[in-house]
C-alpha cells in the first residue's frame, strides 16, 4: 500500500503491461504511467516484430500503441497515462495537434506528451485551451520550464505535467537534481497549474532526492520501483542529503513567469538529441516500404 506520508505521486516509466502488473503487485499501488517511443521499442511484442523482420506498417504501429495504452488505462483507471506524439525537428504544430487530438480519444485519462520546443509549446497552448491535458517532455532548463508555464496559462491543476530529464543532465556532468530544485522553487509562488514530473530517473538516489525535494510526481523504471518496494518503500528522512560527487551544480535563475512563452530561451541541445533518438526508435519499428 501507499506509505502514509507519501505526497508525491509515483508513475512507472515503461511500455510493457506485464511489467506494470509486476510493479503494481510489488508496491500495492501505482498512480500512473509514462510511455515514449524508446520504451515502446523495448516492448517485448514490438521487439519481436522488429527482430523477425515483420515490422509494423505506418498505420499498424498506431493500432499497437492504442491497444497498449488502453490496456494500461484499464489497469490504472484513476491514474494518468502519458502518450507521446511522434515529433522530429521538422514536425509542425499542426501535425502534433492532429496526433494529439486523435490520441486523446483513445483513453479517458491521457496526458499527451509533447516536446518542449517552439512547435511543441505552440501545440500545448492550443490543446490546453481546448481543455486537454499535456505532458511537456525533454525539459533540460529552467527557462524551458518557464516557457511551459506561460504557454499553458489558464489550464487547471493536474492538466499540465513538466518532465525534466535528470539522468541525461547527469550524463554530461551536471547535477540534474539541481534542476528539479530550481524549477520547484520557481513554481512555488505560482498558481500551481504545472506539476513537476521528475523523469529520466536512473537510481534510488535520484528517486529519494526527488521525494525529499517534494516533486509532484516521479516516473521511474521498474528496476527502481521494485528495489524501493523490496526495501520497504522508505521515505527520505528530514536530514536527507543527496550526494552529487563529480557533478557540476546547476545555478538557480531568477525568471519571471509573467512573460509570453516566446520570450524565453527554449532551445537546448539535449532536447534536440532526445527528439532525434525518439524519432529513430519509433521509425525502427516501422516498415517504411509498407
WOBEL-V663155 format. One record per residue. PSI is psi as a letter, one per 40 degrees, with the letter a starting at -180 (none if undefined). BURIAL is + if it has 24 or more other C-alpha atoms within 12 Angstrom, else -. Layout:
psi:PSI burial:BURIAL
psi:PSI burial:BURIAL
//
This chain:
psi:i burial:-
psi:h burial:-
psi:i burial:-
psi:d burial:-
psi:e burial:-
psi:h burial:+
psi:d burial:-
psi:h burial:+
psi:i burial:+
psi:h burial:+
psi:i burial:+
psi:h burial:+
psi:h burial:+
psi:i burial:+
psi:f burial:+
psi:h burial:+
psi:d burial:+
psi:d burial:-
psi:d burial:+
psi:d burial:+
psi:d burial:+
psi:d burial:-
psi:d burial:+
psi:d burial:+
psi:d burial:-
psi:d burial:+
psi:d burial:+
psi:e burial:-
psi:i burial:+
psi:h burial:+
psi:e burial:+
psi:a burial:+
psi:i burial:+
psi:h burial:+
psi:i burial:+
psi:i burial:+
psi:d burial:+
psi:d burial:+
psi:d burial:+
psi:d burial:+
psi:d burial:+
psi:e burial:+
psi:h burial:+
psi:d burial:-
psi:d burial:+
psi:d burial:+
psi:d burial:+
psi:d burial:-
psi:d burial:+
psi:d burial:+
psi:d burial:-
psi:e burial:-
psi:e burial:-
psi:g burial:-
psi:i burial:+
psi:i burial:+
psi:i burial:-
psi:e burial:-
psi:d burial:-
psi:d burial:-
psi:d burial:+
psi:d burial:+
psi:d burial:-
psi:d burial:+
psi:d burial:+
psi:d burial:+
psi:d burial:-
psi:d burial:+
psi:d burial:+
psi:d burial:+
psi:d burial:-
psi:d burial:+
psi:d burial:+
psi:d burial:+
psi:d burial:+
psi:g burial:+
psi:d burial:-
psi:e burial:-
psi:a burial:+
psi:i burial:+
psi:h burial:+
psi:h burial:+
psi:h burial:+
psi:h burial:+
psi:i burial:+
psi:h burial:+
psi:h burial:+
psi:a burial:+
psi:d burial:+
psi:e burial:-
psi:h burial:+
psi:i burial:-
psi:d burial:+
psi:d burial:-
psi:d burial:-
psi:d burial:+
psi:d burial:+
psi:d burial:-
psi:d burial:+
psi:d burial:+
psi:d burial:+
psi:d burial:-
psi:d burial:+
psi:e burial:+
psi:e burial:-
psi:d burial:+
psi:i burial:+
psi:e burial:+
psi:f burial:+
psi:i burial:+
psi:h burial:+
psi:h burial:+
psi:h burial:+
psi:i burial:+
psi:i burial:+
psi:g burial:+
psi:i burial:+
psi:d burial:+
psi:d burial:+
psi:d burial:+
psi:d burial:+
psi:d burial:+
psi:d burial:+
psi:d burial:+
psi:d burial:+
psi:d burial:+
psi:d burial:+
psi:d burial:+
psi:d burial:-
psi:e burial:-
psi:e burial:-
psi:i burial:+
psi:i burial:+
psi:i burial:+
psi:h burial:+
psi:h burial:+
psi:i burial:+
psi:f burial:+
psi:h burial:+
psi:e burial:+
psi:i burial:+
psi:d burial:+
psi:d burial:+
psi:d burial:+
psi:d burial:+
psi:d burial:+
psi:d burial:+
psi:d burial:+
psi:d burial:+
psi:d burial:+
psi:d burial:+
psi:e burial:+
psi:h burial:+
psi:e burial:+
psi:i burial:+
psi:i burial:-
psi:h burial:-
psi:e burial:+
psi:e burial:+
psi:h burial:+
psi:i burial:+
psi:h burial:+
psi:g burial:+
psi:h burial:+
psi:g burial:+
psi:d burial:+
psi:d burial:+
psi:d burial:+
psi:d burial:+
psi:d burial:+
psi:d burial:-
psi:e burial:-
psi:e burial:-
psi:i burial:+
psi:g burial:+
psi:d burial:+
psi:d burial:+
psi:d burial:+
psi:d burial:+
psi:d burial:+
psi:d burial:+
psi:d burial:+
psi:d burial:+
psi:d burial:+
psi:d burial:+
psi:d burial:+
psi:e burial:+
psi:d burial:-
psi:e burial:-
psi:a burial:-
psi:e burial:-
psi:e burial:+
psi:e burial:+
psi:h burial:+
psi:h burial:+
psi:h burial:+
psi:g burial:+
psi:h burial:+
psi:i burial:+
psi:f burial:+
psi:h burial:+
psi:e burial:+
psi:i burial:+
psi:d burial:+
psi:d burial:+
psi:d burial:+
psi:d burial:+
psi:d burial:+
psi:d burial:+
psi:d burial:+
psi:d burial:+
psi:d burial:+
psi:e burial:+
psi:f burial:+
psi:h burial:+
psi:d burial:+
psi:i burial:+
psi:h burial:+
psi:h burial:+
psi:i burial:+
psi:i burial:+
psi:d burial:+
psi:d burial:+
psi:d burial:+
psi:d burial:+
psi:d burial:+
psi:d burial:-
psi:d burial:+
psi:d burial:+
psi:d burial:-
psi:e burial:-
psi:e burial:-
psi:f burial:+
psi:i burial:+
psi:i burial:+
psi:i burial:+
psi:i burial:-
psi:d burial:-
psi:f burial:-
psi:h burial:-
psi:h burial:-
psi:h burial:+
psi:h burial:-
psi:f burial:-
psi:h burial:-
psi:e burial:-
psi:h burial:-
psi:h burial:-
psi:i burial:-
psi:h burial:+
psi:i burial:-
psi:h burial:-
psi:i burial:-
psi:h burial:-
psi:h burial:+
psi:i burial:-
psi:e burial:+
psi:e burial:-
psi:i burial:-
psi:i burial:-
psi:d burial:+
psi:e burial:+
psi:e burial:-
psi:i burial:+
psi:h burial:-
psi:d burial:+
psi:i burial:+
psi:h burial:+
psi:d burial:-
psi:d burial:+
psi:d burial:+
psi:d burial:+
psi:d burial:-
psi:d burial:+
psi:d burial:+
psi:d burial:+
psi:d burial:+
psi:d burial:+
psi:d burial:+
psi:d burial:-
psi:d burial:+
psi:d burial:+
psi:d burial:+
psi:e burial:+
psi:e burial:+
psi:h burial:+
psi:h burial:-
psi:e burial:-
psi:e burial:-
psi:none burial:-
//
